[in-house]
Amino acid sequence: MQLSEPEFQHIVKYVKDRYGIELGRKRVLIAGRLENYLLREGYESYGQYIEEVEKNPTGKEAGKLINVLTTNHTYFMREFEHMDYLKRVVLPWIMNVQRGKGRDVRIWSAASSTGEEPYTIQMVLQDFFSLDEGWDTQILATDISTRVLQKAKNGVYLEEQIRPLPENWKRRYLHEVGQEQYQMKEELREKIVFRQFNLMDEIPFRGLFHVVFLRNVMIYFDEETKRKLLDRIYEHIVAGGYLFIGTTESIGEITSHFQCLQPSVYRKVK
Ligand SMILES: C[S@@+](CC[C@H](N)C(=O)[O-])C[C@H]1O[C@@H](n2cnc3c(N)ncnc32)[C@H](O)[C@@H]1O
């Protein structure tokens, strides 16, 4: 099946307008990831498929499109310096400001992919708050792809995926569920609320966050899209709250709202 230039441009525009993701130079990726599916489903052309997607932007075909076109690469212990920073600086601050105010910790993993990031955050939280009772450490994890969210909710990983985790975490937070397969224990899974959310949309979540992890997702967005997203996120962080972005990313020239504490670690100025 041939992906014509107008069909390619049509898909690129649709994905950019709706999800912010730039695919202008990803012709091979689009064709490679969609062709088999379209043939299997009996589509005669990419044009016919994209028409179907546009007819129902929240339907099955639109979901399929975003599920195949997003890049969901992630792994345990990625950019672990952020978790150290969380433990060393951010959680003591939250403990201090929230002790008399409901003991509520509000953290959002805003492009959580298959769950490695929010589960790692949750393990850090459980360790940190284990000695002090009564803290609500439930966190929010969102992604646009329902496929990765389902995987994250199940919390099942291969032995080689969990290999980088410290032994005491493996013992405490995972259990074997099959050959070379491990699952995050219920006590951890129930502390993460997984939701589909498009970062292009208005943020619907009630209450302000103490910390937002927005790591390795803005690389797909253009400057204007990033700026608007950061403005929206800024409005949903408490004064003094933190933002972590990917260590290879920078928001310095895009917004002056956040104070840069060190590369990839930002704070909402009071
Ligand atoms: C490379 S992963 C990053 C995972 C994790 N934060 C990390 O740093 O390892 C990027 C994730 O962003 C998600 N994503 C891309 N565009 C999005 C959008 N418009 N709204 C929400 N999530 C999006 C993708 O589905 C993908 O799972």
PDBQT file of the ligand as one rigid body, heavy atoms in Angstrom, charges set to zero:
ROOT
HETATM    1  C1  LIG A 301       9.598   8.642  25.643  1.00  0.00    +0.000 C 
HETATM    2  S1  LIG A 301       8.186   8.442  26.679  1.00  0.00    +0.000 S 
HETATM    3  C2  LIG A 301       8.770   9.139  28.185  1.00  0.00    +0.000 C 
HETATM    4  C3  LIG A 301       8.459   8.256  29.379  1.00  0.00    +0.000 C 
HETATM    5  C4  LIG A 301       9.023   8.722  30.717  1.00  0.00    +0.000 C 
HETATM    6  N1  LIG A 301       8.530  10.035  31.090  1.00  0.00    +0.000 N 
HETATM    7  C5  LIG A 301      10.531   8.718  30.697  1.00  0.00    +0.000 C 
HETATM    8  O1  LIG A 301      11.147   9.799  30.760  1.00  0.00    +0.000 OA
HETATM    9  O2  LIG A 301      11.122   7.644  30.626  1.00  0.00    +0.000 OA
HETATM   10  C6  LIG A 301       7.119   9.733  26.036  1.00  0.00    +0.000 C 
HETATM   11  C7  LIG A 301       5.629   9.486  26.321  1.00  0.00    +0.000 C 
HETATM   12  O3  LIG A 301       4.901  10.680  26.011  1.00  0.00    +0.000 OA
HETATM   13  C8  LIG A 301       3.627  10.320  25.532  1.00  0.00    +0.000 C 
HETATM   14  N2  LIG A 301       3.039  11.442  24.781  1.00  0.00    +0.000 N 
HETATM   15  C9  LIG A 301       3.396  11.925  23.575  1.00  0.00    +0.000 A 
HETATM   16  N3  LIG A 301       2.599  12.938  23.212  1.00  0.00    +0.000 NA
HETATM   17  C10 LIG A 301       1.701  13.113  24.224  1.00  0.00    +0.000 A 
HETATM   18  C11 LIG A 301       0.608  13.993  24.443  1.00  0.00    +0.000 A 
HETATM   19  N4  LIG A 301       0.258  14.909  23.539  1.00  0.00    +0.000 N 
HETATM   20  N5  LIG A 301      -0.068  13.881  25.596  1.00  0.00    +0.000 NA
HETATM   21  C12 LIG A 301       0.270  12.952  26.531  1.00  0.00    +0.000 A 
HETATM   22  N6  LIG A 301       1.278  12.076  26.380  1.00  0.00    +0.000 NA
HETATM   23  C13 LIG A 301       1.989  12.159  25.229  1.00  0.00    +0.000 A 
HETATM   24  C14 LIG A 301       3.900   9.093  24.663  1.00  0.00    +0.000 C 
HETATM   25  O4  LIG A 301       2.743   8.294  24.497  1.00  0.00    +0.000 OA
HETATM   26  C15 LIG A 301       5.013   8.384  25.454  1.00  0.00    +0.000 C 
HETATM   27  O5  LIG A 301       4.528   7.336  26.249  1.00  0.00    +0.000 OA
ENDROOT
TORSDOF 0
